[in-house]
Amino acid sequence: MTTPSGYRRIDLGVGRSVDFLAIDAWAFALPDAAVASEGVSATVDWSRGRGIETAGDAGTPAGDLAAVHSSYGYTMRVPGGTVPTSGLTWVGVHPAHRRRGLLKSMIEDHFTRSLARGESVSTLFAAETTIYQRFGYGLACPTYRLTLPRGAEFRPVAGSDELRLRLENADLETHAPAVRAVLARDARPGAMASVGDPMLANLFFDPEGVRDGQERKRIAIVEDEHGPAAFALFQRKLGWGDSAPKGTASSQEGWAAVTAAAERRLWSALADLDLMASLTVSSVPLDSPVVHLLKDARAATALMRDQVWARILDVPAALMARTYGANVDAVIEISDLQITANSHAWKFTVVDGDATVVRAPSDSPVDVRMSIQELSVAYLGGTALDALALAGLVDELRPGVVAKLSDAFHSRMAPRGSLHF
């Protein structure tokens, strides 16, 4: 691993939390209330905290922190299975140390350490969409940001109105078990089947000084005969028009629903809160039941937004962690500028849903060529390889192979991550 001259990589435990958070305050223009909050340290997994500090070369003082990052380890749903995943987060470079290769060094460090832990996929939520594509991340979960008018009507779903609904002040200790129960039932690709304590602490983190006029975080929980079946963190902001209330409600931090009945119960309640003119829901899957259940689709506003960006770190491990919808026998050549172990031609064979992925012999004819970014885009099954080929991002050398691969990779459910991080 390489580190720019004059710098060195270091572990950053909770003992240096103030320094760690100070870098991110610079990088993201965070208000003092966020970085000084009592609970902010719990939102970082300090076993994964890393930084880059000055090494004291060329007259520069040693020990000045210049850049930081961490990650969340979690189990992600993929079609037919799960995969150990490393969610990159808290990435920040102090403005005085930009343009020196520190981000590249941190990404390399993150990849190496994630692979050593057996995490074959990395994910992130991008503050800026262009930055991480340089390192092979691709948009694996396109979603809608959906704004519903007050009292939006939904088509009936059997049993939905009878499901128990709880609306309460969000509290980590009280509500973490319900959130975990919903996540464990959620089969959608990209969903977080199991998460650690820091990621849940991040979900519930709610310092008063950063609410920007919104109320404290609330939580809605829907329960069916099997237990919690849906949840959503939400907040309201009161506003007034000339003659009527114009408040807004939003759910942006995280939500999940495991049945159509539970999802209808959830959003029909939150879209009809007193004094609210609208409800905005982020991270709505493209095939979400709420999209099809709306009686008046024109009354809603849907904006396409990026959500989870994925990056395959270990090609054979990641591809063999999921199942596929069609039999295939193809040689796929992958180019990967950061992880050379992935830059090979791979013999990809699917029989009855299960894949075998091995290095192809050197004299094997290649059927398809693509970058690690395109493979990562298609990995969760939400973007067709056909579409990537049509865009000129996948090269087909044997006619008909892309169509077969596209059928194989396709997921019957559009992917979406459960929690924002």
N, C-alpha and C positions, 0 to 999 in steps of 0.2 A: 504494500500500500504506500502511496506517495502522499507527502504533506508538503505544502509550499515552503520554500526556504524562509527561515525565521519564525516558524510556527511548529507546534507539536500537539498531538492529540492526547486528550486526557479523559478519564472517567469523571463524571460529575454526580456525586451523591447528594443526598438531601442537605448535607452540611454546606454545600455551596448553592443552595436554592436561591438565595438573594441575588447572587451574581448571575446565575442562569436566567432568572426571570428579568433581570435588568437588560440583558441582551435582547430578549424578545420584546421588551417594552420599547426599545429602540427600533427593532425590525418591524413591528406591527403598530407602532404609535398607540400602545395600550395605555389606558388611563391608570393613574396611580391606584385607584380603588381596586383594580383587577389584580395587579401584581402585589399589592400590600394586603390583600384579603387573607384572612386566617386559613381558609380552606384551599387556597390555590395550590399549595405543595402536594396535596393529596391527589391532584389531577395529573401529576407527572409520575411515570413509572421510573423511579430513581435507580433501579437496577439496570436500566437501559439509557440513563442520562449520559450524554457525551458532549465534549466541547473541544474547541481548538483555542490554545492560548499562545501568546508570544513567547518565543524561546530565548529572548535576550540577545539575539544576534545583531550586529551592526548598530550597536548603541541603543537598541530598543529595550526598555525594561522587561524583564522576564515576568511571566505570570499574569499578564493582562488578558482577560478573557475576550476573545474576538468573535466566536461563533458557537452555537449550541444546537443540539437536536436530541430527540428521544424517539421512542416508538411504543406502541401498544401491541402486545402479543394477544392474538385471539384466534378462534376457530371460525373460518368462513365457509358458508354453504357454497357448494358448486353443484352443477347438475349431477344427481345421483350420489353425492358424497360430501366430504368436507376436506379442507386443506389448512394446515398451519400457516398463519399469516402474520406479517409484521406491518403494523400500521404506522407509517412515518408521520411524525408530528413535532410541534414545537421547534421547527427549523428556523433559525434566525442568524443573520450576520450583522455585526455592528457596522453602521454606515462608514466609519473610518477605515474599515478593513475590507470593503467591497472591491470587486474586480481583481482579486488576487488568487482565485482558484479555491477558496475555502469551501464553497458549496460543493464543488466537484469532489473535494477531499472527503467531506462529510457523507456524501452519497456513497462513495466507494467504501467508507467505513461502515455505513449502514448495511450495504449489501453483504459485506464479508461477515459481519456479526450475525445478521439474520440467517444466512446460510449455515453458520456454525451452530445455530440453535435448531436447525432443521425446518426453518420456515421457508417454503419454496415459492411464496408469493409475497410481494410488498404492495401495500395500498396507501393512498393518501387522499385528502381533500385539498384541492389546489387553491391557494390564495390568488395566484395568477396562472392562467391555463397554459401559457407557453413555456414556462420555466422547466417543468419536469419532463416534458417530451424529449428534451435533449438526452435524458438518461433512460429512455425506453418505456416510460409510463404512457399508457393509452387509456382513453375514455372507455371504461368498461360498463358504466352505468349511466347512460343518458336518462334523464327523468324530467317530469314536469314540475314547475312551481304553479300550483293551482289556486286561484282565488275564487271563492264561492260567495255569492250574495247571501245576505241574511235570509234565513228561511228556505234555502235551496231544497227543492223537493227531489226525492229519490224514489225509484221504482221499488216495490215491495220485495223483500227477501224473507222467506219462511223462517219464523222464529226470531227474527232480528229484534223486534220491539219488546220481546219478552226477556232479552238478555239483561243481566244486571249491569248497571252503569254506576261507577263511582267517580265523583269529581272532588278532588282534595288538594290541599296545599302540598306541593311536591317536597318530599323528604327522602334523602338517600337511604337512611336506615329503615324507614317504614316501607318504602316502595321498591327497593332493589330486588326483593324476592319476586314480586309480580313481573317486573321487567325481565328478569332472568327467565321466568317461566314462559313468557311470550316468545322470547328469543329462542328458547329450546324447541318450541313448536313450529317456528317459522322455517318453511322449506324453500323459500325463494332464494335463487342464486344471488350471492353477494351479501346475504343476511349474516349477521354475527351470531352464530349458534351458541357460542360461549365467550364471555369477556372477563377481563380481570377487574379488580377493584378500582384501579386508577381511571379506566375508561368510564366506569359508571359514575365515579366522582366527578369527572368532567361533564357528564350529562346533566347532573344535578347542580353543578356549580352556578351560583346565582348571587354575586355581590350586588348590593343595592346601588352602588355607585356607577354601575354600567348598564342599568336597565333603560336608560334614555326615555323615561316617562312611562314605561310599561310597569305593570304590576309584577309582583314576585311570580316565580314559576309555579304553575299548577300542573296537575296530572289528571288525565282521564284514563280509567281502567275499565275494560269491558270483560265480563266473565261469562263463560258458558258452563256446560255440565262437566267439562274437563279442567276447569280452572281459568286463570287469566288467558284471554284470547286476543286482546288488543290493548295497546296503551298509546298515549301521546302526551308529551310535554307541551304545554301551551302557555301563552301570556296574552293579556288584553291591554289595550291602551285606549283610554276614554277620550272622545272628541265630540265636538258639537258643530252642527251646521246652523243655518239661520233659524230653522224651526224644528229640528229633529236631531237625535243623537247620531253621531257618525263615528263611533268607536271602531277599532280594528282588533281582530284576534289573529294570532299566528301560531303555527306549530313548525318550528325550524330546527330544533335540536335533535329530535329523534322520535320515531314512532314505528309501530309495526302492528299488523293485523293478520291473523292466520286463517280466517274464514271470511267469506263475503258478508255473512250476517253480522259478524263482529265489526267489520269495517263500516258497514252501513250504519250500525248503531253508534259508532264512534263519531263519524263526521256529521250525521244528521243532528246529533246533540250539540257539537261544537259550532256548527254553522247556524245555530239558532239561539245564541246567548243574548240575553237582554242587553240593550244599548249598543250592540255591535252591528255595524253595517255590513261587515264582510269577515271572512275567515280565509287566511292564506296558509296553504300547506306546502311545505317544501318536500322534495324527494319523493314525488308520487311516481310509481312505476308506470311505464307507458301503457301497460295492460291492466292497470289497477281496477278493481271492481267499481270504485267510485266514479271512474270515467264513464263506464257503461251504464251505471245506475242513475246518473243525472237525467231528470226528465227534460230539462231545458239546457242543452249543452251550450247554447249561445249566451246564456246568462253567466257562464263561468269564463274566466280568463286563464288560459294555459300558456306558460312560457317554457320553452325547452331550455334546460339547464344541465350543465355537467354535474355529476355527483362523484361517485368513487372512480378514481384513477388507479389502474392495476398495472403491476409490473412483474412478469414471471422471472424468478431468480434461478430456478432449477427446472429446465424444460422437461426432462422425463418424469421427475417427481410430480410436478404440477399437472401434466397432462394425464398421468395415470391415476390421479386422485379423483377424477370425475368420470362419468359415464357418457356415452354418445348414442345418438339416435339412428345411426346407419353404419353398416359394415364398410370399412375402408382399408385399402392397402396402398400406401403412398410413401414416397420419399420427399420430405419437406426440408429445404435448406433454410436455416435461420441465421441471420446476421445480428450480432450483438456486440456493440462497441465497448461495453463496460465489463461484461462477464464472458471471457473468451471460451469458457467451458461450454457455453450454449451455442457458439458459432460453429455449427456443424450441419451436415446433412443427417437427418434423423429418419429412420424407418418407422413409420407410424402405422400400426395395424390395429384395427378394431374388429372384434368378433363378439357378437351378441352384447354389445354395449361396453365391453371392457377393452381397454387399450393396452398395447405393449409398445413401448418406445425405446429403441436402442439406436446406437450410432450405425448409420448405414456404411457398408463397405465403401472404400474410396472410389471404386470403379462403378458404383451404382448410378444410374441415370437419375437426375433430379426431376421431380414432377412439378413442384411448386417452390417458389422462392418468396420469402417475406422477412421483414425485420421483426425483432422481438416486440416492438411496439404494436405491430398489427396482430401478432399472435396473442398479445395481452388484451387487446381490444376485443377479440373474438372469444376469449377464454371462457367467460361466463355465459356465453350463448345469446347475448342480447343484440349483437351486431353481426350481420351475416358476412361471411367471407366473400360471398358473391358481390356484396356491396363494396367491400374494400377492393376487390379486383376491378370492379367497374370504375372505381376512382383512380385506378392505376397504382394502387399501393401493394398489390399482390400480383406476382408474375406467374402465369400458368404456362408450363412447358409441355405438359401432356394434356391434350384437350379432354375436358370432362372431369378432371380431378378436382378442380375448385368447387364445382357443383356438389360433388360427393362429400367433400370436406365440409362445405357449408351446411349440408343436411345433417352431417354427423355432429357438428358443434352446436347446432341450434338448440336453444332451451325452450321448453313449452311455457315457461314463465319469464317475463322480462326481469333482468337483475336489478337489485337495489340494495344499498347498504342500510343498516337499521339505525345507526347512531352517527351523528356528526362528530368528527374529532379533528 
